Amino acid sequence: MTAPRGLLRLYKAGDAEAAGRVSLRVHTLHFTPRGGSGPGSAPESTRRSATHACPHRGFYARPMERSKPSQLGQKEQPRDRDDSGAGDAVLNGLFDGMVKKPGRPVAASQPQAPTAGVGESASRTTSAVMESWREERTRSLEDNQSSLPGLAAAYTTILRGLGEDPQRQGLLKTPWRAATAMQFFTKGYQEKIIDVLNDAIFDEDHDEMVIVKDIDMFSMCEHHLVPIFGRVHIGYLPNKRVLGLSKLARIVEIYSRRLQVQERLTKQIAVAITEALKPAGVGVVIEATHMCMVMRGVQKMNSKTVTSTMLGVFREDPKTRDEFLTLIRS
C-alpha cells in the first residue's frame, strides 16, 4: 500500500506539524512498526521522509541511522546483530538464521576426525562374507514361540489396513496362519551350516567334478516379501575331500529360507562350500522366477533371472567352467 496523497501534499506544502498528525493517524491504521514489510507498509522513501518530519519518531526504529551511507563501500551490518555472532540475527522483526558473521567459520565446514580407512572397511566386508557360513543362529525355536503373538497382531493390523474385517469367519485365524507361515518361509535363520555339515565330510581320493543340479529352491524377496522360486545347480572339484550329496541341497535350503536377493544367495552357497571343503573350485548357478516381476510391476510372466558364482578353477580355467555349464544344461 502506498502513502495517502494527502500526506504527500502536506509534505510538499511544508506544513510539518499537520503532516506529523496525519502521519501518526496513517501509521496507526496502515503502517507496521519498525519499518515492517507487511502488506500495509509504505515505500522506504516515504517512511524516511515522514519520520524526518514527524515529531512522533518513537513509532519507527531509527530509520535515519539506517539510511546513513556505508563507509569505504563496506556492507552495512544490521544493528540488532550481536557482535559475538551468537544466536540468530533479528532483521525487521524476523529471525534471519542464515546471516553469518564475516570471518567466523561455519560448524559444518569443520574437518571431521578420520574413521576407518577404505581398505580396512573393504577387508572387513570381504572377511564377513567369507565367514558367513559360520554365523550363529539369529533365531531359535524359543524365539518363534515368543514372537508369534506379535507377528499375528501385525498381520491383524495389515488386514485392517487393507480394509478387511479380521473378525469375519474366513479371517479369524488368518493372522496366526500367516505368522506361522512366515516363520517357516524364513526358517533358515534358525540353522547353521556347521551343524548341517557335521559328520558329512569324507576323505576320498577323488579329483573329478561333482555336480548336483535341479535342486528346487524357494525363497522370499527381501524388497517386496513375495516368493522367489527356481532351481539351483552346484558343481565342485574335490581336493581329496567330498561332501554328502544331500548336504548340498541342505545348504541351499538354509540360505534360501531367508529374506534374500538372488545375487547374494548364489554367492553365499558357493562360499559356504568353499570354506567347508577347501575344494579346487566351486560353481553355482541359480535360475529363478521372481513374483515381484510376475504378479506386480512389469508383470512379465515368462521372465527368469540367472545368476552364477565361480570360484577357484571354475573362475580361472575356461575349460573347467565350460564343462560345468555344459553338464548342467544337458
Secondary structure, DSSP 4 states (H G I P E B T S, - for coil): -PPPHHHHHHHHHT-HHHHHHHHHHHHHHTPPGGG--STTPPPHHHHHHHHHH-S-GGGS--HHHHTSPPGGGPPPPPTTS-TT--S-EEETTEEETT---TTPPPGGGSPPPP-S-HHHHHHHHHHHHHTGGGPPPS--HHHHHHHHHHHHHHHHHHHHHTT--TTSGGGSSHHHHHHHHHHHHTGGGG--HHHHSTT-EEE----S-EEEEEEEEEEEETTT--EEEEEEEEEEE-SSEEE-HHHHHHHHHHHHSSEE-HHHHHHHHHHHHHHHH--SEEEEEEEEEEHHHHSSTT--TT--EEEEEEEEHHHH-HHHHHHHHHHHH-
